[in-house]
């Protein structure tokens, strides 16, 4: 069927579903469950078949487990010895990744899904022992190795060690800065640490010539969301530290699940890349066609990454290439992104298999003829040439920026930063042009209250939304809108408001280093406290499996004031059981918690039957969050899908359910732009 007919029919379906009567909607504030993807590609049942292989896998014998554990213990002992000699922590991570890979096999025996997995695990451990022995002698030959090299880094997020493969070209000399090519892998059910390290050390790589390439592990199979998103930038930071990298020439690419990751990583951060390649990735969740049937706060959560096709305008300033096979199931979604650009006035020329934007700097849409979920060889050649050409040019700072966002978490594009919104999760836009040697600025906005401009050292006049401002040149300027009028403003504000990194939702805290605090005191009410502990245990269990790390955790009596300046602090319990909740009780204005009631504003519940969860700017460290009684909130089935969408916004009050570690929410929603109840 012709792609235009398919796209037309898809559009009709979306319109009809959007027209579902309002009677089917749940009123804002009252909770319902976000529909989760219960099925993946047939015959998958999420999430287990994406985290674990089928039930018929091989099981290791006791002898094999003993062999593996003995080598883990040997390697751990060598690591402890190296730590005692103050060995370089970055080099220790290069050793520890091997022990950790094997440790996962022992933690989840079902991941030893075939007998060769045992031999692979032992070989991986031997590689770690070899490195440890070299490091003991003060040597680290792998750091200057050419070709494919397995490396590791310690994540600031949770302290875990994470692997990354580096492909170092023969011409790399450590003096000249090299372009960096960042590759995001697709989803493979049996992609675990041991299998990844084994394949990385032996397999040929789809290598972009002339670059230093890093292949990400991305913490497994999570479509580079939440800790997976943090992994992308931590891996780039590792490469910058370990190698001579030209940050003006960084490319990002991925296929399938990797392509889905590139959709959001590139369009959320459009000013970081010299070029981007999206390969057959999903850009629209299963929730979008039924969006109007969800309560308002859940609709809002679908504007973070469920709707990436609606962020496509951010490709305007990126050399951006999107590819899909003609017979791929993601063909329609590829086409919907192109149509979004056409709605924005961008035109294309070429044939149906290769379309190039005529009025945007560099946007390319490719279709692989008669191809399913795979890369067409000729398309690969076109993409390699495209990326190579853009690498030669490097990042080009534009004089016109077109930028869209729905949240201040993703708020920057070159010399423009969105610093405040009229309302989060509604579409915000900036169209900014500068001319006359950067002295004149002409800007139109939508849904903004604050805008920061950089590189304004020559600016003399700014016209914003038709209002002309006379300005004195400065390296940076902050503009603020009040009563529909713009004016120059101070970069600093004392009032609490939603801004970058302090805008929620609850899940946002887990993009940055976090500390979970366990209660040790006597609770006001036993049942809610036990519910909090069950939620904590579930979060720990699911985080470990899905994001291949362990949460950083302390007892409340061991937490210091300094911890609040280093971490997003996540507190579990109630004011009786957790001394830090007690200290903050009464200092989080929306929440009123007594032994008898739990209230958010005028909505009150019995304290003995209810447990509040929320995120809020931390009164003890205003640049950080404090979270109460929640980890990541996505439905468990979605943790293994392409869209692990938050369920509850900024707050929820759970019903105590003794038999559940994932209780229903009686009340949930979002705070307003001043962190007050709407």
N, C-alpha and C positions, 0 to 999 in steps of 0.2 A: 504494500500500500504506500502511496506517495507520502513523503514526510509532512507535507503541508496539510493533507487530509487528516493524518494522524493527529497533528498538532491542533487542528480545528476541532476535531472530536473531543480531544482532551480538554480544550478550553470550554466546550459546551458542558462537559461533565462537571468541571469546576464551578461553572455558573449555576448549574442546577443544584449542586450540593450546597453552595453558598446561600441558596434561597430557602433552605430548610426553615420552617417557621420558628419564630422566636420562642414559641411554647416549649420547644425541645431544649432550650438553654437552661443551664443551672444558674441561679442568681449569683452575682459576685459576692464572695465572702464565704459562701457555703461550699464545702469541699465535695469533690467527686474524683474518681480515679481517672487520670489521663489514660486514654486507650493505649495499650502497649502492643508491640508487634509480637504476637504469639507464634507466628510462623515466619521462618526465613525462606530461603530457596528450598523447595520440596526436596526431600522429606524432613527438613530440619525442624526441630522444636527448640525455640530459644529459651534460655541461653545455653543450655548444657551442651548441645552438639556444636556450639561454637567455641566453648571453652574446653570441652573434653571430646575425645574421639568416641566412636560407637562402642557399645557394651561388649563387643566380641574381641576387644583388644587383648594383647598378651599381658600376663601378670608376672612380674619378676619373682624369682624364687628367693627363699631366705638367704641362700648363699650369695646370690647376686646382690641383694640389698646390703649384705654385710661387706661385700667387696667395695661397693660404692661408698658406704658410710666410712669405711676405713680410710679411703683416700680423701674423703671430705675432711675427716678429723686430722689427717696428716697435713693437708693444705691449710686448714684453719690454724693449726699450730705454727706453721711457718709464717702465716700472716701475723699472728700475735707477736711472734719474735721480731718481725720486721717493724711492727708498730712500736715495739719497745725501743727500737733503735732510731725512732723518729724518721722512718723512711717517708719519702714524698707521697702524700696522700693520693695524688693523681696517678702515680705509678702503682700504688697499692690497688686502686680500683681496676687497673689493667689485669691484676692477678685475681682479685676477689670475684670478678664476673664469672670465672670458671667454677669456683666453689658454689656460688649462688645458683648457677644453672643446674648443677647436680642436686643442690638442696631442694629445688622445686620438684625434682623427680621423686625425692624421698617424701616430700610433703603430700604430693598428689600422685600416688602410684599408678592411677589410671592414665597418666601421661606417659608412662612407659608402655606404649601401645603396641610394640613389636619387639622381638628379641634383640634386633640390632640396636634398639634404643639403649640397651645395657652397655654394649660395646662402645656406642657413641658417647655415653656418659663417662665411661672410664677413660676414653681417649681425651675428652674435654678436660677432665681432671688432671691427666698427665700433662696437658698443655699448661695448665695453671701451675703445677708443680715445677715444670721447667722454668717458667717465668719467675717463680718465687726464688728458685735456686740462683738464677741470674741476678735478681735484684739483691739477694743476700751478698753477692760478690761485688755489689755496686755497679752492676751493668743493667742496661735496659735496651738491648739491640733492636727491639721491635719499634722503638720510637723513631728510628731513622730508616726503618724498612721501607722499601718501595713495593708497589703493587698492592695486593689486598692485605689489610692488617686489621685484626680484631682489637678494638680498644674498649675502654670503659670509663665512666665518670660517675661521681657520687652526686645524686640528686639532692638539691637543697630542699625539695618539696617534702620528702619523708626520710632522707638519709640513706635510701637504698642505692645500690650500685646498678647501673643500667648499661647494657652493651651498645656499641655502635661499630659499624664497619667503615673503615677509611680506605679508599683506593687512592694511592699516592702515585702520581705519574713519574716516570723515569727522569723527566726534566726538572722535577721539583728539587730546588737546592736550599730551601730555607731562607733565602735572601729575597728573591722576588716574590711578591704577594700573588697568590694564585686565586683564580675564580673558584667559588665553592658551589658544588651541585648537591642539593639536598633531595634524596630520594625516599619517598614514603611507600612502603610495601602494601600489597593487597591482603585480603583476608584468606588465610589457610587454616583449616580447623586444627591441623597438627603443627602449628607454628609455635613451638615452645623454645625456651632458651637453648637447650642442648641442640635441638634440630637447627636453630638459627645459627649458632656458633659453628656447627659442623658445616653447614652449607656455605656460610660466609668464607670459611677457610679454604674451601675447595672449588666452589662453583664460579663459573664465569659470570661477569656482571654486565648489565646493560650500561655501559660506560659512555659518558659524554666526553669526547676527546678535549684535551687542553684544560681540564678542571681537576681539582682535588674533590673527590666525591665522598659524601657520607651517606651510608644506607642506615636508616633509622630502624630500631626495634619498636620504638613508640609504645613501649609497655604492652606489646602484644596485639590484641584484636579489638580495639576500642574506637577506631576511626579518628584517632588523634584528638579526642575530646578530654576535657578536664585534665587529669594528670598526663594523659596522652598528648594534649596540646602543650603542656609545660615541657614535655620531653623534647618536642621539636626545637624549642628555643634553648633548652639546656644543652642539647647536642650541638647546636650552632656555636654556643658559647664555649663548649669544650674544644671544638675545632679551631676557634679563634685563639684559644690559649695554647693549644698543642702544636699548631701549624701557622705558617704565615699565610693569612687569608686576606683577600681583597673584598671587603664588605660592600663595595660598590658593584660587585659582580657575583651576586648570589642568585642562583636559580633554584626553583622549587618544582618538583614534579612527582606524580604518583599515578597509579592505575588501579581501577576497581575501588576497593576500600581506600587505597592510597589516594585515588582521584577524589573520592568524597572528602577525604581529609584536606586535600589541596583546595577544594572549593572554599571551605571555611577559613583555612589558615591564610590563604592568599587574599581573599576579599575582606577579611577582618583586619588584615595588616598590609594594605596595598602599597605602602611606600618602602617596603623592605627588599623588593625583588628586582633583579635585572630582567628576569623573565620567569614566566609561570607556564607549566603544562598540566592541564587537567585531563586525565585519561579515564573515560568511561565511568566517572564517579557519580554517585547519587547526590542530588542537590535539593530534594524535596521529600519531606517525611510523609508517612501514611496519615498524619494528623491534618495536613493542610486541607485536603478536600472536605473534611468534617469540622473545620475550625470553628464555624459559627455555632456548632452544637456544644462547644465547651464553655465553661464559665470564663469570665473575663480574665482572671489572673492566669488561667492555663492558656488562653489564647495568647497572652503576653509572652509566656515562656516559649511559645512556638516562633517567636520573632528573633530568637538568639541564633539558632542555626538550622531549625527545621525548614526555613524558607530561604535557603541560600540563593535560589534563583532570583529572589527579589533584591539581593545585594549586588547583582551583576554590574550595576553602574560603576562600582568600584574598580572594575576592569578597565575603565576609561584611561587611567593613568598607569596601567601595568601592561607591558608587553605580554599578552595573555593569549594562550592557545588552548582551545578545548577540542578534544577528540572523542569520537564514539564510533563503534561499528554500525553499519547500516542496519544490521539485524539484531543489535543489542537491545536488551530490555530497557536500558536507560536512554534510548534514542530520543524519546519524547521529551525527557527532562533536559537533555542537551539542547534540544530545539527551543524549549521554553525559555532558557537563559538568553538565547539569541533574540527571541521575540521581546524579552524585557528590554534589551538594548535598543531594539527598533522603536519601542514605545518612547524611549528617551531621545529619539531623533537621530539615532545612529543608523547609517545606511551601509549596506554590504554590496560587494561586487564579486563576480566569479561564477563558478558553477556549483551545483548542489553538493559536490564532494569537497569543495574548497572555497570558502567565503572569507573575504577580508574586509574589515571596516574601512570605509572611505573617509569618515570624518571623526575618527578617534586615532590617537597616536599609533597603536599597533595591536589589533585584536583579530584573531584568526580562528575560524571554526572549520574543522575537518571531519569528514565522514569516511570511514574505511569501507570501500565497496564490497558488498556481499560478505560482510564480516560480522560475526557475533561479538561475544564479550572477549575480544582479543585485539591486539594491535596489528593493523595491516602493514606489511613491510614497506610499501611505498610511503605510507603516512609517517612511519618512523623516520624515514630519510628526510621528509619535509620538516618534521619537528626538530630533528637534530640540527638541520641547517638553520632553522629559525632561531633555536636557542643559541647556537654558536654565533650567529650574527648579532644577537642582542647582547651576548656576553662581551663582544668586542666593544660595543657602545657603552656598556655599563649602565647603571641607574641614571636616568635623565630627569633632573628636577624640572617639573613643568611650570609654565606661567599661567596655566589654567588647571584648576582642580575641580573635579566633579566627584562628590563624596556623599555616600548615604550610610546611615547607621540607625540602629534602634536602641542602642545602649552606649553609655559612656565607657564601658569596658573596652569597646573597640571604637576609638575616637580620633585617630590621627591619620593624616595623609599629607606627607611632605611638610609644607610650611603652614598647614592648617590643623588646629586641634579643636574639637568640639568639647567644651568644658562644662556645659550645662544644657539640659533639655527642659522644654516645657512639660513634657510627659514622656517618661520612659516607655519603650516598646511600641511607640508610634513612630512612623517613618520620619526621620530627620534628614535634611539635605543641606548641602553647601555647594554653591557654584561660585567659585572665586577666580577672578582674573586679575592679573597685574600687568602693567604696561609702562611705557616711558621709562625704561631702565629701572623698573621696580619702584617707581615713585607714585604711581596711580593704582588704586585698587578698586575694583567694582565687584561687589559680592551680593548674592541673593541667598536667603536662608529660609528654612522651614523648620518649625518646632525646636528652635534654639533659644537659649537664654544667655549663654556665654560662649564666646569664640576667641581663641588665642591665635594670633598670627606671628610667625617667626620670619626671619630674614627681612625685617622691615626697617633696616638701617638707612634706607633711602626714601622711605615713604613720606609723602607730604599731604596726600589726600586719600581718604577712604570713603567710598559710597557703599552703604550697606542697606539693603531693602529700600532703596530710593532715598535714603537719608545721607547727606554729605557731612563728613567729619573732617575738620582740619586737625592735623596731627603733627607732632614733632618726631622726627625719625628716632628710632630706638631699635635695638636688636630684636625685641619682642613686644607685642602689644596685646592687651586683654580688652575685649569689648563685651559689655554687658547690656542686656535689654530689660527695661522695666516700663510697664504701661505702653508697650509698643514703640518705645524710643530707645535707640542705642546710644551709648556713651563710652568713653574710655574709663577703665576701672582698674582697681588694684588687682594684682595677681593673687593676693592673699585674701581669704575670707575667714572670719571667725565662726560664722553660723554653720550649723550642721546642714548639709545638703548632699544630694546624690551627685557624685562625680567619679572620675575614673578610679577604679579599684575600690570604691566605696559606694557602689550602687546596687548591690545584691545581684541575683537572688541568693538564697542560702548556699547553693552549689558553687557560687563564685569564690567562696573562701578557699576552695580546694585547688585553685589555680596557682597558689603561692604557698610557701612553707607554712605548715600548720602543726599545731600541738593539741592532742586530745587529752582532756583532763578527767580522770576517773574519780567518782566520789568515794569518800571513806568514812563520812560521818553518819549520824543518825538522822534518817529522813523525817520530814514533817509528816509525810504520808507514805506508807510502805509500798502500796501498789503502783503509784506513778513512778517511784524511784526504781522499782523492779522493771517497769516498762522501759525506762530510760536505759537501764543496763542491757535489756534485750535489744534495743535499737543499736546501742554501741556494739554489742557482739555481732549483730548482723552486718553493720558497716565494716567492722574489722574483717569479717570473713569474706564479704563480697569484694571489698577493696583489694585484699590480698590476692584473690583469684583473678579479678578483672584487670588490675593495674600492676601486678607483679612487684609489689612492695609491701611494707608493713607500716601501719600508721605509727607515728611517733606519739607515745603515750606516757603520762605521768599520773601518779596519785595527786589529789589536790593539795595534800600536805607538803608535797615536794616541789610544787610550782613556786617560782619566784616572780617578783615584779619585772625582772629583766625578760622573762619569757614572753611577757605581753608586748615588749618592744621588738621581739625577734620573730614572732609567729602570729598567724591568725589562730586565736585560742578558741577551742571547741569544748564547751563545758557540758558535762552530763550530770543529771541528778536534780535536786531541788535545793532551796536555801538552807535546809537542815543538813543534807548529806554532803553538799559541796560548798566549801567555805568561800570559793570565789563567786559562786552564784549568790551567796549571802551578801558578799561585799558589794556586788553590783545590783542587788535587789533594791528597787526604788530609783536607780540611776539610768534605767532604760525606760524612758518616759511612756512608751505605749503599753508596757507590761506592768500589771499590778498583781502581785503574787502574795497571798497570805496562806495561812494554814487551812482556811476554809474555802477560799475562792481563787481562781485564776482568771484574770480579766485582761482583754485587749480592748482598750477604750471602754465603750459601754457594753461590750459583749462579754458575759461572765459565765463561768462554768464551775462546778464543784471541784475543789482541789483534790479531793480523794479519788476522783474518777477521771481526771484530766491531766494532760502533760503538755506544757507549751514548748514550742520550738520556734526559734527565730534567728535572724542575723541583724546586726546593728553595729554602727561605728562604736568602737570600744572606748568607753570613758577613761579607761586607764592608759590607753595608747591610741589617740584619735586618728592616727594614720593606718590603723589596723581594724579588722573586724573582731567582734566577739560573736560566737555562735552558741546557741543553747539547744542541746538535746537533738542534734541532727547531724548526720553525715551527708553524703551525696544523696539526693532525693529521687533520682530517676527510678522508674519501675525496674525491677531486677531483669525482666526480659529485655529491656532496652539497653542495659549495660553492654550487651554483646552485639547490639545492632548499630546502625549508622547514626542514630539520633537518640542519645541518652538524655532526654528532655527533662528538666526539673518539673516536679509535680506541684510544688506548694508556693512558689514565689518567695516572699521575704519572711513569712510567718505561717504557723499552723498551730492549732490546738488539737492534740490527738485524744481520742477516746482510749482509756485504759482497757486493753484486751489481754487478759492473762495468758491466753494460748497463742498470742501472735507477737512476732518481732517486727512486724510491719503494720502498725495499727492504722485504722481509718482516721481521717481528719474530720473533726466536726466543724472546723472553721479554718479558713486559710485565705491568703491574699497578699497584697503588695502595699508597702508604705508609699506615701507620696514623695515628691521631690525634696521635701524637708524632713524626711524620715518620720512623718506623722501618719496616723491612720487616715485613710481617704474617706 
